[in-house]
Amino acid sequence: MHVILHLIPKKYLIGGALILLGLSGLLMMGTFVAITGGLESENQQGEVTEIEGGGIGVGTANVSPEVMRYQPLLEKYAQKHGLDASYVPIMMALMMQESGGRGSDPMQSSGATRFSISV
């Protein structure tokens, strides 16, 4: 150790040790957040239903019971406007993303600007 102190100034050794300590602390914090954050998000979702979609892309989405209540209404208006029923799961996924099916306008989040267009 005495030889190293002669080759490398003390301030650089202390700085390097502090950097290594900081990086290892960040790594440990990141690991902790990744583990606890994953468990937390599973608990927060509550009861959700998995839907399968078609249309633009094929996949699955977890939607809340609030969103599932809108499925018949979405199917009705999709048919009324000539839209393939395979797009309904995509609309439900968008609704889940925007509002979770809650609020007076479930297709938009509360922070969205609303515009009205009269025809």
C-alpha positions as CSV (number, residue, x, y, z in Angstrom):
1,M,0.0,0.0,0.0
2,H,2.9,2.3,0.8
3,V,4.2,1.9,-2.8
4,I,0.8,2.8,-4.2
5,L,0.6,6.0,-2.1
6,H,4.0,7.1,-3.6
7,L,2.8,6.4,-7.2
8,I,-0.7,7.8,-7.0
9,P,-1.5,10.9,-5.0
10,K,-3.8,10.5,-2.0
11,K,-6.5,12.8,-3.4
12,Y,-6.9,10.6,-6.5
13,L,-7.2,7.4,-4.4
14,I,-9.9,9.0,-2.2
15,G,-11.7,10.4,-5.2
16,G,-11.7,7.0,-6.9
17,A,-12.9,5.2,-3.8
18,L,-15.8,7.7,-3.5
19,I,-16.7,7.2,-7.1
20,L,-16.7,3.4,-6.7
21,L,-18.8,3.7,-3.5
22,G,-21.3,6.0,-5.3
23,L,-21.6,3.7,-8.3
24,S,-22.1,0.6,-6.1
25,G,-24.8,2.5,-4.1
26,L,-26.6,3.4,-7.3
27,L,-26.4,-0.2,-8.4
28,M,-27.9,-1.4,-5.1
29,M,-30.6,1.3,-5.2
30,G,-31.5,0.4,-8.8
31,T,-31.8,-3.3,-7.9
32,F,-34.0,-2.5,-4.9
33,V,-36.3,-0.2,-7.0
34,A,-36.5,-2.8,-9.8
35,I,-37.5,-5.5,-7.3
36,T,-40.0,-3.5,-5.2
37,G,-41.3,-1.5,-8.1
38,G,-42.3,-4.6,-10.0
39,L,-44.2,-6.0,-7.0
40,E,-45.9,-2.7,-6.4
41,S,-47.2,-2.3,-9.9
42,E,-48.8,-5.8,-9.8
43,N,-50.6,-4.9,-6.6
44,Q,-51.9,-1.6,-7.8
45,Q,-53.6,-2.9,-10.9
46,G,-56.2,-4.8,-8.9
47,E,-58.6,-7.0,-11.0
48,V,-58.0,-6.7,-14.7
49,T,-59.2,-8.7,-17.7
50,E,-56.9,-9.7,-20.5
51,I,-58.3,-9.0,-24.0
52,E,-57.0,-10.1,-27.3
53,G,-57.0,-7.7,-30.2
54,G,-56.7,-7.7,-33.9
55,G,-57.0,-4.9,-36.4
56,I,-53.8,-2.9,-36.6
57,G,-51.6,-5.3,-34.5
58,V,-52.1,-8.5,-32.7
59,G,-51.5,-8.6,-28.9
60,T,-53.1,-8.6,-25.5
61,A,-53.9,-5.9,-23.0
62,N,-55.0,-5.9,-19.4
63,V,-58.1,-3.8,-18.9
64,S,-60.0,-2.9,-15.8
65,P,-63.7,-3.8,-15.1
66,E,-64.6,-0.2,-15.7
67,V,-63.2,-0.4,-19.3
68,M,-64.9,-3.8,-19.9
69,R,-68.3,-2.1,-19.2
70,Y,-67.8,0.0,-22.3
71,Q,-67.2,-3.0,-24.7
72,P,-70.9,-3.3,-25.8
73,L,-71.1,0.4,-26.4
74,L,-67.8,0.4,-28.4
75,E,-69.0,-2.5,-30.5
76,K,-72.3,-0.7,-31.2
77,Y,-70.6,2.4,-32.4
78,A,-67.9,0.5,-34.3
79,Q,-70.6,-1.3,-36.3
80,K,-72.6,2.0,-36.7
81,H,-69.6,3.7,-38.3
82,G,-68.5,0.7,-40.4
83,L,-65.4,-0.1,-38.3
84,D,-64.3,-3.8,-38.1
85,A,-65.1,-5.3,-34.7
86,S,-61.5,-6.4,-34.3
87,Y,-60.6,-2.8,-33.5
88,V,-62.7,-2.8,-30.3
89,P,-60.0,-4.3,-28.2
90,I,-57.6,-1.6,-29.4
91,M,-60.1,1.1,-28.4
92,M,-60.4,-0.6,-25.0
93,A,-56.7,-0.6,-24.6
94,L,-56.5,3.1,-25.5
95,M,-59.3,3.8,-23.0
96,M,-57.4,1.9,-20.3
97,Q,-54.2,3.9,-21.1
98,E,-56.0,7.3,-21.0
99,S,-58.4,7.0,-18.1
100,G,-58.8,3.4,-16.9
101,G,-62.4,3.8,-17.9
102,R,-63.1,6.4,-15.2
103,G,-64.3,10.0,-15.5
104,S,-66.8,11.8,-17.7
105,D,-64.7,11.3,-20.9
106,P,-63.1,7.8,-20.6
107,M,-61.3,8.1,-23.9
108,Q,-59.2,11.1,-22.7
109,S,-57.0,11.6,-19.6
110,S,-57.8,14.4,-17.3
111,G,-54.8,16.4,-18.6
112,A,-55.8,16.3,-22.2
113,T,-57.2,19.4,-23.9
114,R,-60.7,18.9,-25.2
115,F,-61.9,20.3,-28.5
116,S,-65.4,20.5,-29.7
117,I,-66.2,20.2,-33.4
118,S,-69.7,21.0,-34.6
119,V,-70.9,19.6,-37.9
